[in-house]
Amino acid sequence: MKNVTLLQMEHPRPKLFDFHGVSMTNHYTDNWDNVQNFKARPDDIVIATYPKAGTTWVSYILDLLYFGQMSPERQTSIPIHERVPFLEINNPSLSTGIDLAEKLPTSPRLIKTHLPVQLVPKSFWQQNCRIVYVARNAKDNVVSYFHFGHMSMLQPEPGDWSSFLQRFMEGKMVFGPWYDHVTGWWEKKQTHSKIHYMFYEDLTEDTGREIDRLCSFLGLSPSAEEKETVIRGVQFDNMKKNKMTNYSTVPTMDLKVSPFMRKGKVGDWKNHFTVAQSEQFDEDYKKKMKNPTLYFRTEV
Ligand code: PPS
């Protein structure tokens, strides 16, 4: 018989349903009116991603760039999900993302979203806010999402690897198809200069270079020493050890099943995909990803 933990009993897994043409669960739609009516400020900075693309990594980079010099207590007492609220979330064990965002005392406010571009609250466009979009190659993204499905009680039951992979290819994931998400934001970027589109693989390859690009987009000029402090702080091993960034304070995640800071690698998909799965995935990928200017690396 399957071993059911107390956490699983307290949080029955949500079901996926269609929401404005995108698969969602109630945790991201229950607060929808407040999400859509959110009042953005011109200096808000949005970190937008498909789930598991490096949101927390980039959130922490931005948090350190803006507020790393503030009181040391902030670094040791406020977890990243409160410093950078997740706009559309309604986690029954925590404050809603909207409440957290509205109470943010910082300027700028850093706000995370997984919404596909067409569902982003209009106020962010009206206020012409800066948006940092982070994308990760589909194969590593689906592997990371699979493990997350096991440890996060807010995710639908993930099932086994091959059925999860199949559903990913069909777009039956929370926040919809990866393919539409990364392409939708990429196309938006072509007409909207306030979007900085970055890749997880580039960040892995050269964190310092990517921080320089981010700073130039944001108009920041940290000293060499500040930049070194940020690079050191956001290294995978340091974020994994850091209780404020490793999600150990979130009651709906079971880090014993799989740590949030799991591997942090490019190419871990090779440990999960069979040769046949990889071939089938690549075939399907070619049919869905028609824009030749959007290119992902599956190894670095
Ligand atoms: S979430 O739940 O959508 O906000 O998750 P997200 O933060 O987007 O993605 C989690 C994955 O990002 C990896 N990660 C990192 N990799 C390298 N370096 C650093 N510093 C880092 N921080 C987070 C994390 O380990 C998850 O990927 P996997 O492949 O599962 O390890």
Residues whose N, C-alpha, C, O or C-beta is under 5 A from the ligand:
A	BS01	PPS	Y50 P51 K52 A53 G54 T55 T56 W57 D140 S144 V234 Q235 F236 M239 F260 M261 R262 K263 G264 K265
